[in-house]
């Protein structure tokens, strides 16, 4: 690791290009649309906001309201016409961006921590804590089965039952 002692070397200058104001709470997630023209943000105020960060002044295009707790994640379809959102309210929702309306809502058993659209279609997937627990339980079961198989293979039966 190299320590930079001269501040004039290897530094980039950063400047604010857009100041997007609208959320009334902390912003937890934001995603660029696949077309690169829009930015969606979601947060603790339970809303998803669609922005045109290239307009002057910066313009909020839509506010999507429907979750009852914090928004944890959002994702866009390839054609940038729909968004899927996940929330701590244990739901995943799909939204028509142009109309500003919710299309579907899915109730789940646990916090929805991340969501994404399948890039080859408009199907979606979501992940919440119960899936993670199930994954680890299955993994532990597989490890147990492999371990017992190895023991039975390499140790004589008489030594196992002693």
QUIMO-V746785 format. One record per run of one state. SS is the DSSP state (H for helix, E for strand, L for the rest). FROM is the first residue (numbers start at 0). LEN is the number of residues. Records with the same first field share a line. If there is no record, write none. Layout:
# QUIMO-V746785
SS = FROM-LEN ; FROM-LEN
This chain:
# QUIMO-V746785
L = 0-26 ; 32-6 ; 43-3 ; 52-6 ; 65-5 ; 76-5 ; 87-3 ; 96-4 ; 107-4 ; 117-6 ; 154-2 ; 160-2
E = 26-6 ; 38-5 ; 46-6 ; 58-7 ; 70-6 ; 81-6 ; 90-6 ; 100-7 ; 111-6 ; 123-5
H = 128-26 ; 156-4
